[in-house]
Amino acid sequence: RDSTKVSKEISEELNSTISLGGKIVTQYAYQIGLPPKLTSALLEYCNSTGIIDAFRKFTLPESQGGEPIAASTSGHNGKFIELLDGNRWYAQRPAKEWKSNMHWISPADEKTHEEYLRVLGKGDFDLVLKSIGEQLGLDGLVAYHLTFIGVSESVRGFVHHDTKGTGGSVYNVIIPLLLEEDVDPELILVDDKYEKKGGFKYSVGVASMMGDDAMHGTLECDYLNIRSKHFEDGKLGGMRLAATVYIADVNEQNVDAITTETLTQIFPLADEKWLMSQRGRHWRVEGGYSIAYDKGRKKFRFEDEYDDCDNLVKAGMCESDTEDTRVKCLKSCHIYIEEGPSSIRIINGGVYDNKDNKVEVCAQNRTGVRMCKIYADDSTIPGDFITPPLGPGEIFPILWRNDSARRTTDYAFQIGLPPELTSELLS
């Protein structure tokens, strides 16, 4: 379909507000039509990574072969999980007060976060951002906090808000992916003036947007006795699945509120500098920014704060100590993407022998995309360091010869020069 036409349809479907009886429920709650490719792209991703299978285990009781995470008396309870894509994910279940078997699965690091973003780009989420930004009069937008949510049973809806105090610049976009048939409305909404409650029915192809002080929660539901059309295993037990994408017009005035109110998952960490590096990354009113042609965040510097991070990593503390080690050993725990060379290896058996040696250097950009190239060392050039021929602007780390191509430091490089430069300088 023509992207301009789809964008127009999406704009027309951004309702002024969600309403009860024709009256506005709350100032910052909306519905928005979605591009047709988005649901299929997200479902394909969930199937290929094993996310749907993981939620199936989490949302079935043990008596039906499930493996739910135990709900804690206070705060969320979670664990790191391994999925089919080899990335790091984190599964969580809210506290007992939610009276629900809802679980979240979210990226555990920036690399996984960036892959999720690429799926949104594949599904034309840029059209959604453009419509929201233009109609709500925003300056820029970034999709900065990403999760999947699954639930099969809720005894009593836990009413809450996702954000407040941001001046209408942050929204949690809830994208339904799997819905059971012939069931009651799934979302409870509260009128912010008269405190009247009403049920909102999800529809595939239409997202709900919850902004500042939009009080909502999961309505009572029980899909455990449904033989769902979504699963072919013949077991009883249905499930509702949604993707949630937090978007924000980040600026100096609201960055503290956004960080405090919304960065509650294992990733992103509650770091204002990281959030500011994302500012306007995926849409700007002046144009030129999108997920489909994403260049990544701005430069964001991070280091280990502890001297013994290597030992803490070996002891598994990046996952077992999420409150301290994971926050203080950002580099060693690989929380964020490091630009530049990410791996180096000698091609000839891994041992440098001063003859016909080739070195493979892999580098990654700010979106986590890796590119590898093989370089041949010019052994006729004397010295202790590998010196390959380099084209103009080509960068190569300084590596020791006779030491398995070990780097001297993270911040020393060789760079090829244009032939005209030397002659112009000499002249």
Secondary structure, 3 states (H helix, E strand, C coil): CCHHHHHHHHHHCCCCCCEECCEECCCCEEEEECCHHHHHHHHHHHHHHCHHHHHHHHHCCHHHCCCCCCCCCCCCEEEEEECCCCCEEEEEECCHHHCECCEEEEECCHHHHHHHHHHHHHCCHHHHHHHHHHHCCCCEEEEEEEEEEEECEECCCCCECCECCCCCCEEEEEEEEECCCCCCCCEEEECCCCCCEEEECCECCEEEEECECCCEEECCEECCCCCCCCCCCCCCCCCEEEEEEEEECCCCCCHHHHHHHHCCCCCCCCCHHHHHCCCCCCEECCCCCCCCCCCCCCCCCCCECCCCHHHHHHCCHHHHCCCCHHHHECCCCCCCCCCEEEEEEECCCCCCCCCCCEEEEEEECCCCCEEEEEEECCCCCCCCECCCCCCCCCEEECEECCCCCCECCCCCEEECCCHHHHHHHHC
